[in-house]
Structures are given as structure tokens and as C-alpha cells.
Amino acid sequence: MSNIPLSTQLINDIISKNGLPEPGIASIREIVFLANQIEKATGIQFIKMEMGVPGLPAPSIGIEAEITALGNGVAAVYPDIRGIPILKDEASRFIRLFLDLNVNPEGCIPTVGSMMGGMVSFLVANRNDRTKEGTLFIDPGFPVQKQQVKMLGHDYHSFDIYNYRGKKLGAKLESYLETGKISSLLYSNPNNPSWICLNEEELSIIGELANKYDVIVIEDLAYLGMDFRKDYSIPGKPPYQPTVGRYTDDYILLISSSKIFSYAGQRIGLMAISNHLFTRQYPDLLRYYSSDKFGYSVIFGALYGLSAGVTHSAQYGLAAMLKAVNDGTYRYRDDVIEYGEKAAIMKKMFTDNGFKIVYDTDLDEPIADGFYFTISYPGMSGGELLKELLRYGVSAISLNIAGSERSEGLRACVSLIPRERFGDLEIRLKKFFKDHPSV
């Protein structure tokens, strides 16, 4: 610890040598690379808070189901592009039991992670009407989703929701949708990176305006059920995960296995297309696909163009985990609540040492403790703070890259910080506070 803080020149040299951007505008993966290079050059183990990687072991239920499937020879067989029947059935059942929505199995489609689900959604939802231009992102959000629409050549708009919570959301949202140029709308709930959680009033506003202006809502549920202020884990019993699906007919749910099941390495998620949207016809889709039906274009057009299917054994693994949750024999909340408990401890460490929580409230109550939290330090921009924290062996990402207007902030992820390193983190934060007296 005697080598901390590291020299600014050392960090600048590593950035320059590797052709990296300044940390304040760097992507998540670029910060990962930079932190690894600093570790390699100095031998100092970093406190890594930049990447949302599960910090828990995957459930044995999924692993054992995969082993069985591999033993049965699935590795030699292309999977059905639509998904294996048992997975589609359990996915439909999961959505009914935990979101109180009816999505037919035909609309529950496995993808190579939610990132593929997002890409497929953009490929179809943003091409269904030649008079429209692209996606509206309710920010802050996952930066890669904007990268995807840029790669596809689509336009997009965005705004930071923090100052437009509750009823104020309606006028702000309508100012974009009334242009008639928005084909899809995307947000995450709970929100990555701020961890704010949209409530039923806000979701009803989104749904009703989407109906009015014929916009497809893409709801990213990567952290489904992880607002630990309520227990959403009892199958078929309220409270249910809040969802826009109660307020609009045309929606896509992106459901990830990476966080709720710590199954990130197997790269499997689900996109669930509402029954109405799945069968809806858009003549303009014929410009790109062989059918004008939305669901058909997703499966046999966009999805097939990206992959010949999702890893066969991984589908059996996810199906087994969903079945266990649906049957009530496995409660993933009991595992992932560890993130919320760690967040409460870590946030106090930061605030005790001069830091502020940027997104600190959720309407009229304190922000939940969960997978992420946001920090700032008096007198510093987010870029300045990140570069300075790197000198203390602490890495995170700037809120700027997530579309946030809070340019002073950073996103911190709790998952990769084991409790046994809390003492190390606290020592570094105390030293940072001592070296940077806040005013």
C-alpha cells in the first residue's frame, strides 16, 4: 500500500502506449484493459468496480442440466433457431408467475445474451416503418445499446430521466414521441447504472404514450427482481416485477441470465415478444425480410442472420433453472441479495470519506441498495475523479458514457469486490480523503 497513490505519469504513459482514450470517455472494456495494464506494471491489485460481472457462482441446477444434455449428444446437433420447447415453455411460465403477463411460448426466444436480444430488436423494430428514424433511450443506460444502433446506422435520441420522474415524465416523453420519428423506446428497470426503479405510474405513462404514437417498447430486465426493497421472488404471488407490459400491447422484454443466475459465461438470455406484437404485420419489413410479420422477421430474418442458434446445452441449463424458480424449489433472490448487502456497506465507506451518492433518491425514498451505485467527489468532474481514483488502485466508469447529465459522477459495481477486500477498499478511500480534503 506504500506505493499508493501511483504516479499520474505512469498512468498517462500506459494510456498513451496502448492508444486508449482518456478514462472519462473510455468504454467499460477499455477501463478493464487499462486497470489490468496498471496492475501488470505495478503489481498492485485493483479494486475493480467498472464491469458488471457476476460475483457469485452459477447454480448447480443449470450446470448439471448442461452436463446431462451434452452427455445426450446435443453438441453435435444444431439447435432449433426458435429455441428448444422446454425452454420456451418455462420462459413463458416464468413471465406469467413473476411479471403477471401472458406471453405465449412462441414469443419466448433464446438469444446469445441480452445484448443479442437488443440487437435483434433494433434490427426489426427500427425497420418496420420507413417514415421513422430509430430509438429513444431513457437514460442513463447501458452504453453498448447506443453503440448497436450506431453500428446499424439508425438515429437515436435520449434524455436523462432523473429530473423527469413521476408525472413529469409524461410531457418530456411526449416531446420526443410526438415528432412521429421514434420507432422504439428502451430503458432498463432496475436501471443500469443509477439503480433507480420505475414505478407503476411511470410505466403506465410510457405504455400509454407508446400506444398513442405507435412505438414499440423494449424493456431491459437484466436485473429482474433485484430491487430488494420488495420481495418479488414468490411464484404466482404479488408483488410482481413492475413492467410496461401491463400498459401496452407492443413490447419486447429482454431477460438476462447473467445477473439473476450468475450465468454470464454461457451467453444465454431471452427476448420475449408480446403476443400482439409477435403476430403484427408491418408491410415495410418486406424491405429487409421475407415476411411482414414481426415475430417471423425476428426469428427467420434478424436472428438467423446473426447466429445459427443459441448454444444447445446452455438452453437446457437455463430451462432447468427457470423450472426450479417456477416450481419454487430455487429462489435466486436468496443468492443475489448479497449484492444489495455489499452495496450498503460500500456506499457508507465512500460517503464516510467525502464522496456523495449521485443518484441518491428514487422519487420519495432513498435509492435501493443493489448491483450498482453512483458516486462523485466535491470539486471534481467524473473524468477527473476516475483518473485520480486509478492512482489509488480503484476503477469504475464515468456516467458520461451512460448518457447521464450528471457529469460529475461515476458508476460503481459491487459484484467483483469480495467482503474480504472491504478493508483494503476502506484504507484506499481514507487515504484518498486525506489527500483530497473536500470543501
Wavefront OBJ file of the C-alpha trace (Angstrom):
o trace
v 0.000 0.000 0.000
v 3.049 2.226 0.337
v 3.134 2.721 -3.461
v -0.323 4.304 -3.448
v -1.032 6.824 -4.863
v 0.562 5.810 -8.148
v 2.156 8.478 -10.295
v -0.029 10.269 -12.800
v 2.780 9.982 -15.326
v 2.784 6.184 -15.088
v -0.948 6.061 -15.835
v -0.608 8.575 -18.675
v 2.206 6.525 -20.196
v 0.095 3.343 -20.122
v -2.840 5.190 -21.713
v -0.602 6.618 -24.444
v 1.278 3.386 -25.109
v -1.952 1.455 -25.669
v -3.740 4.153 -27.660
v -6.532 4.416 -25.086
v -8.857 7.401 -24.691
v -8.941 9.455 -21.516
v -10.618 7.406 -18.752
v -13.573 9.800 -18.540
v -14.732 8.868 -22.054
v -13.425 5.297 -22.186
v -15.759 2.332 -22.606
v -16.246 -0.307 -19.937
v -13.952 -2.781 -21.685
v -11.300 -0.090 -22.202
v -11.302 0.656 -18.459
v -10.991 -3.079 -17.766
v -7.972 -3.198 -20.079
v -6.426 -0.085 -18.539
v -6.812 -1.352 -14.962
v -5.273 -4.691 -15.950
v -2.307 -2.936 -17.557
v -1.732 -0.777 -14.454
v -1.913 -3.887 -12.276
v 0.630 -5.611 -14.500
v 3.012 -2.638 -14.403
v 2.794 -2.049 -10.644
v 1.848 -5.356 -9.039
v -0.934 -3.576 -7.142
v -4.253 -5.429 -7.092
v -7.096 -3.142 -8.092
v -10.495 -2.667 -6.519
v -12.424 -3.276 -9.749
v -15.847 -1.673 -9.926
v -16.043 -0.936 -13.663
v -17.663 -4.054 -15.102
v -20.966 -5.669 -14.201
v -19.650 -9.201 -13.875
v -21.455 -11.662 -11.575
v -19.521 -12.204 -8.385
v -21.364 -15.365 -7.377
v -21.102 -18.984 -8.543
v -23.655 -20.220 -11.055
v -26.371 -22.516 -9.656
v -25.509 -26.211 -9.920
v -29.007 -26.791 -11.354
v -28.030 -25.245 -14.670
v -24.576 -26.785 -14.828
v -25.865 -30.303 -14.161
v -28.599 -29.920 -16.773
v -25.986 -28.875 -19.328
v -23.769 -31.824 -18.491
v -26.700 -34.186 -18.948
v -27.618 -32.580 -22.272
v -24.045 -32.842 -23.520
v -23.977 -36.475 -22.468
v -27.080 -36.976 -24.568
v -25.272 -35.709 -27.657
v -26.672 -32.201 -28.167
v -23.217 -30.838 -29.014
v -23.467 -32.489 -32.424
v -26.892 -31.073 -33.250
v -27.838 -27.584 -34.407
v -30.433 -26.157 -32.002
v -33.800 -25.020 -33.281
v -33.450 -21.322 -34.134
v -36.721 -20.709 -32.264
v -35.378 -22.308 -29.085
v -35.931 -25.733 -27.541
v -39.552 -26.350 -26.475
v -38.841 -26.881 -22.759
v -37.036 -23.533 -22.531
v -39.799 -21.679 -24.367
v -42.429 -23.223 -22.109
v -40.572 -22.445 -18.874
v -39.802 -18.902 -20.068
v -43.488 -18.269 -20.754
v -44.342 -19.715 -17.347
v -41.673 -17.576 -15.631
v -43.084 -14.397 -17.193
v -46.568 -15.332 -16.053
v -45.507 -16.196 -12.488
v -43.139 -13.282 -11.820
v -44.421 -10.477 -14.064
v -48.103 -11.479 -14.219
v -48.033 -11.274 -18.025
v -49.197 -13.769 -20.624
v -46.561 -14.219 -23.337
v -47.031 -17.324 -25.470
v -44.096 -19.754 -25.708
v -43.726 -18.956 -29.424
v -42.715 -15.395 -28.494
v -40.110 -16.501 -25.911
v -36.909 -16.753 -27.916
v -33.397 -17.559 -26.629
v -30.608 -15.191 -27.627
v -26.862 -15.169 -27.124
v -27.250 -12.891 -24.121
v -29.456 -9.830 -23.835
v -27.005 -7.900 -25.998
v -28.075 -10.041 -28.947
v -31.680 -9.574 -27.901
v -31.200 -5.827 -28.099
v -29.506 -6.023 -31.488
v -32.274 -8.212 -32.916
v -34.916 -5.870 -31.514
v -33.319 -2.877 -33.229
v -32.943 -4.794 -36.490
v -36.688 -5.341 -36.691
v -38.393 -2.687 -34.555
v -36.456 0.129 -36.220
v -37.230 -1.119 -39.728
v -40.979 -1.545 -39.529
v -41.873 1.980 -40.723
v -39.859 3.831 -43.358
v -41.081 7.202 -42.015
v -39.463 6.670 -38.607
v -35.816 7.090 -37.640
v -34.856 4.996 -34.628
v -34.771 4.563 -30.858
v -35.453 6.821 -27.890
v -33.291 5.837 -24.923
v -34.450 6.785 -21.448
v -31.068 7.394 -19.859
v -28.824 6.760 -18.072
v -28.370 3.395 -19.709
v -26.107 0.616 -20.903
v -23.673 2.314 -23.331
v -23.376 -0.649 -25.702
v -27.019 -0.379 -26.741
v -26.326 3.013 -28.308
v -23.251 1.522 -29.962
v -25.508 -1.124 -31.506
v -27.871 1.385 -33.111
v -24.888 3.374 -34.374
v -23.466 0.216 -35.946
v -26.808 -0.335 -37.680
v -26.878 3.229 -38.980
v -30.017 4.127 -37.035
v -30.656 7.510 -35.486
v -31.425 7.771 -31.801
v -32.486 10.296 -29.173
v -32.028 10.210 -25.418
v -32.667 12.094 -22.203
v -31.692 11.647 -18.555
v -34.789 10.710 -16.592
v -33.560 11.934 -13.193
v -35.295 15.321 -13.392
v -38.425 13.855 -15.015
v -39.656 11.314 -12.517
v -43.304 10.650 -11.782
v -45.898 12.722 -13.638
v -43.172 14.959 -15.104
v -42.116 12.044 -17.306
v -45.213 12.397 -19.485
v -44.535 15.808 -21.027
v -40.848 15.074 -21.541
v -41.508 11.738 -23.199
v -44.266 13.118 -25.404
v -41.975 15.904 -26.655
v -39.965 13.180 -28.430
v -42.743 10.803 -29.437
v -44.996 13.463 -30.941
v -42.396 14.051 -33.676
v -43.556 10.771 -35.220
v -39.921 9.749 -35.774
v -39.483 7.283 -32.889
v -39.964 3.606 -33.724
v -38.738 2.054 -30.459
v -38.147 3.130 -26.872
v -35.698 1.438 -24.496
v -34.924 1.637 -20.780
v -33.717 -0.709 -18.045
v -35.564 -1.409 -14.802
v -33.870 -1.568 -12.310
v -31.701 0.958 -14.058
v -28.117 0.371 -15.079
v -26.191 2.454 -13.952
v -28.206 4.554 -11.482
v -30.276 1.755 -9.892
v -33.412 3.895 -9.940
v -36.557 1.814 -10.380
v -39.501 2.999 -12.455
v -42.819 2.610 -10.661
v -46.237 1.636 -11.973
v -47.275 5.257 -12.576
v -44.209 5.896 -14.734
v -44.575 2.621 -16.608
v -48.235 3.430 -17.306
v -47.165 6.806 -18.751
v -44.654 5.054 -21.015
v -47.176 2.446 -22.098
v -49.998 4.874 -22.790
v -47.794 7.211 -24.826
v -46.332 4.250 -26.725
v -49.890 3.270 -27.634
v -50.741 6.820 -28.709
v -47.720 7.167 -31.009
v -47.374 3.503 -32.067
v -43.936 2.934 -30.542
v -42.515 -0.473 -29.586
v -41.228 -0.544 -26.007
v -38.068 -2.560 -25.300
v -37.830 -3.236 -21.568
v -34.400 -4.380 -20.415
v -34.898 -6.598 -17.354
v -31.283 -7.652 -16.824
v -31.759 -7.164 -13.063
v -35.284 -8.564 -12.800
v -36.453 -8.849 -9.193
v -33.293 -7.215 -7.817
v -34.954 -4.167 -6.261
v -34.553 -5.691 -2.818
v -36.910 -3.212 -1.143
v -39.664 -5.658 -2.175
v -39.688 -9.430 -2.443
v -40.644 -10.379 -5.999
v -39.476 -13.979 -5.591
v -42.665 -15.898 -4.741
v -44.016 -17.540 -7.917
v -47.546 -16.532 -8.811
v -47.949 -14.194 -5.828
v -47.793 -10.389 -5.701
v -45.879 -8.181 -5.672
v -44.840 -8.762 -9.268
v -41.889 -7.202 -11.067
v -43.125 -3.820 -12.397
v -43.398 -3.899 -16.180
v -44.702 -1.823 -19.060
v -46.396 -4.975 -20.338
v -49.452 -4.106 -18.257
v -49.943 -0.856 -20.176
v -49.141 -1.521 -23.832
v -49.656 -4.358 -26.304
v -46.457 -3.901 -28.307
v -43.420 -4.673 -26.171
v -40.262 -6.763 -26.023
v -38.795 -7.961 -22.731
v -35.048 -8.597 -22.591
v -34.355 -11.136 -19.841
v -30.757 -11.938 -18.971
v -29.394 -14.986 -17.168
v -26.090 -13.244 -16.450
v -27.029 -11.470 -13.225
v -30.065 -13.251 -11.778
v -28.494 -16.688 -12.345
v -24.781 -15.688 -12.487
v -24.715 -17.449 -15.863
v -22.789 -14.809 -17.793
v -20.196 -17.174 -19.222
v -22.775 -19.256 -21.053
v -24.100 -16.253 -23.012
v -27.777 -17.009 -22.977
v -30.733 -14.720 -22.488
v -34.305 -14.372 -23.689
v -36.295 -11.910 -25.714
v -40.000 -12.175 -25.032
v -42.217 -10.592 -27.673
v -45.780 -9.737 -26.667
v -48.498 -11.805 -28.291
v -49.916 -8.799 -30.124
v -46.566 -7.650 -31.482
v -45.465 -11.160 -32.468
v -48.291 -11.537 -34.980
v -48.495 -7.888 -36.032
v -47.906 -7.125 -39.697
v -45.718 -4.261 -40.942
v -45.530 -4.026 -44.753
v -42.273 -2.052 -44.550
v -40.500 -5.090 -43.049
v -40.593 -6.610 -46.539
v -37.785 -4.200 -47.463
v -35.451 -6.390 -45.367
v -37.176 -9.684 -44.592
v -39.265 -12.306 -46.364
v -42.302 -11.723 -44.163
v -44.192 -8.659 -42.953
v -44.954 -10.352 -39.617
v -42.887 -9.051 -36.705
v -42.212 -12.355 -34.932
v -41.389 -14.218 -38.138
v -38.960 -11.445 -39.148
v -37.267 -11.619 -35.745
v -36.694 -15.377 -35.863
v -36.136 -16.235 -39.508
v -34.750 -12.857 -40.543
v -32.701 -10.963 -37.964
v -31.897 -13.780 -35.534
v -30.979 -16.296 -38.221
v -28.777 -13.673 -39.858
v -26.765 -13.297 -36.651
v -26.418 -16.887 -35.456
v -27.434 -20.444 -36.285
v -28.937 -20.706 -32.825
v -28.075 -20.391 -29.157
v -25.710 -22.985 -27.666
v -27.771 -26.157 -27.305
v -26.592 -27.202 -23.845
v -26.953 -23.664 -22.447
v -30.627 -23.751 -23.398
v -31.120 -26.871 -21.283
v -29.250 -25.207 -18.412
v -31.428 -22.102 -18.480
v -34.592 -24.181 -18.844
v -33.682 -26.159 -15.718
v -33.020 -23.004 -13.680
v -36.271 -21.399 -14.799
v -38.194 -24.563 -13.946
v -36.675 -24.637 -10.449
v -37.605 -20.999 -9.875
v -41.081 -21.523 -11.307
v -41.623 -24.564 -9.090
v -40.430 -22.619 -6.043
v -37.579 -25.037 -5.320
v -34.886 -22.405 -6.010
v -35.060 -18.725 -5.042
v -32.395 -16.789 -6.883
v -33.145 -13.742 -4.720
v -31.585 -15.536 -1.751
v -28.281 -15.590 -3.639
v -28.224 -12.205 -5.363
v -29.355 -10.235 -2.304
v -25.667 -10.384 -1.410
v -25.167 -7.544 -3.894
v -27.573 -5.307 -2.008
v -25.937 -6.076 1.323
v -22.484 -5.302 -0.069
v -23.728 -2.085 -1.685
v -24.984 -0.758 1.664
v -21.568 -1.345 3.240
v -19.580 0.050 0.328
v -21.720 3.168 -0.062
v -21.116 4.002 3.601
v -17.367 3.612 3.093
v -17.480 6.133 0.278
v -19.751 8.654 1.998
v -17.715 8.421 5.216
v -14.725 9.560 3.174
v -16.118 12.640 1.473
v -17.915 11.080 -1.507
v -21.524 11.773 -2.480
v -24.105 9.411 -3.968
v -25.136 10.972 -7.291
v -28.463 9.240 -7.920
v -29.425 9.176 -4.268
v -33.212 9.055 -4.276
v -35.917 7.102 -6.052
v -38.762 9.627 -6.140
v -39.678 9.991 -2.454
v -37.466 7.279 -0.975
v -33.733 6.519 -0.788
v -32.242 4.663 -3.737
v -32.215 0.904 -3.279
v -29.028 -0.989 -2.475
v -28.197 -3.233 -5.398
v -25.760 -4.209 -8.113
v -24.643 -0.623 -8.863
v -24.400 2.734 -7.153
v -23.128 6.123 -8.302
v -20.507 8.355 -6.689
v -18.995 11.828 -7.006
v -16.421 13.869 -5.103
v -16.679 17.592 -4.427
v -14.736 19.774 -6.841
v -14.032 17.087 -9.421
v -15.626 16.140 -12.730
v -16.316 12.476 -13.359
v -13.285 12.214 -15.650
v -11.007 13.863 -13.103
v -12.311 11.663 -10.304
v -11.874 8.466 -12.288
v -8.314 9.290 -13.273
v -7.467 10.185 -9.687
v -9.049 7.022 -8.282
v -6.929 4.966 -10.673
v -3.902 6.309 -8.794
v -5.351 4.662 -5.684
v -5.955 1.338 -7.390
v -9.719 1.812 -7.776
v -11.508 1.567 -11.131
v -15.040 2.480 -12.215
v -16.700 4.058 -15.277
v -17.857 7.586 -15.995
v -21.583 8.309 -16.034
v -20.936 10.390 -19.161
v -20.722 7.272 -21.300
v -24.104 6.115 -19.974
v -25.938 9.195 -21.255
v -26.193 10.795 -17.826
v -26.317 14.561 -17.425
v -24.557 14.159 -14.082
v -21.082 14.734 -15.470
v -19.536 14.659 -12.005
v -20.435 11.022 -11.436
v -19.069 7.506 -11.738
v -20.798 4.132 -11.734
v -19.523 1.603 -9.201
v -20.378 -2.097 -9.427
v -20.232 -4.133 -6.226
v -20.068 -7.626 -7.691
v -16.322 -8.195 -8.011
v -15.383 -6.835 -4.568
v -15.363 -9.736 -2.107
v -16.054 -8.860 1.510
v -12.503 -9.810 2.445
v -11.275 -6.838 0.389
v -13.509 -4.285 2.112
v -10.666 -3.413 4.489
v -8.381 -2.733 1.532
v -11.016 -0.518 -0.087
v -11.550 1.419 3.120
v -7.812 2.067 3.536
v -7.577 3.425 -0.018
v -10.628 5.651 0.433
v -9.303 7.043 3.717
v -6.002 7.868 2.016
v -7.847 9.467 -0.914
v -9.892 11.602 1.532
v -6.781 12.637 3.413
v -5.007 13.606 0.181
v -8.074 15.450 -1.189
v -9.720 17.420 1.634
v -13.261 18.199 0.466
v -14.584 21.695 0.925
l 1 2 3 4 5 6 7 8 9 10 11 12 13 14 15 16 17 18 19 20 21 22 23 24 25 26 27 28 29 30 31 32 33 34 35 36 37 38 39 40 41 42 43 44 45 46 47 48 49 50 51 52 53 54 55 56 57 58 59 60 61 62 63 64 65 66 67 68 69 70 71 72 73 74 75 76 77 78 79 80 81 82 83 84 85 86 87 88 89 90 91 92 93 94 95 96 97 98 99 100 101 102 103 104 105 106 107 108 109 110 111 112 113 114 115 116 117 118 119 120 121 122 123 124 125 126 127 128 129 130 131 132 133 134 135 136 137 138 139 140 141 142 143 144 145 146 147 148 149 150 151 152 153 154 155 156 157 158 159 160 161 162 163 164 165 166 167 168 169 170 171 172 173 174 175 176 177 178 179 180 181 182 183 184 185 186 187 188 189 190 191 192 193 194 195 196 197 198 199 200 201 202 203 204 205 206 207 208 209 210 211 212 213 214 215 216 217 218 219 220 221 222 223 224 225 226 227 228 229 230 231 232 233 234 235 236 237 238 239 240 241 242 243 244 245 246 247 248 249 250 251 252 253 254 255 256 257 258 259 260 261 262 263 264 265 266 267 268 269 270 271 272 273 274 275 276 277 278 279 280 281 282 283 284 285 286 287 288 289 290 291 292 293 294 295 296 297 298 299 300 301 302 303 304 305 306 307 308 309 310 311 312 313 314 315 316 317 318 319 320 321 322 323 324 325 326 327 328 329 330 331 332 333 334 335 336 337 338 339 340 341 342 343 344 345 346 347 348 349 350 351 352 353 354 355 356 357 358 359 360 361 362 363 364 365 366 367 368 369 370 371 372 373 374 375 376 377 378 379 380 381 382 383 384 385 386 387 388 389 390 391 392 393 394 395 396 397 398 399 400 401 402 403 404 405 406 407 408 409 410 411 412 413 414 415 416 417 418 419 420 421 422 423 424 425 426 427 428 429 430 431 432 433 434 435 436 437 438 439
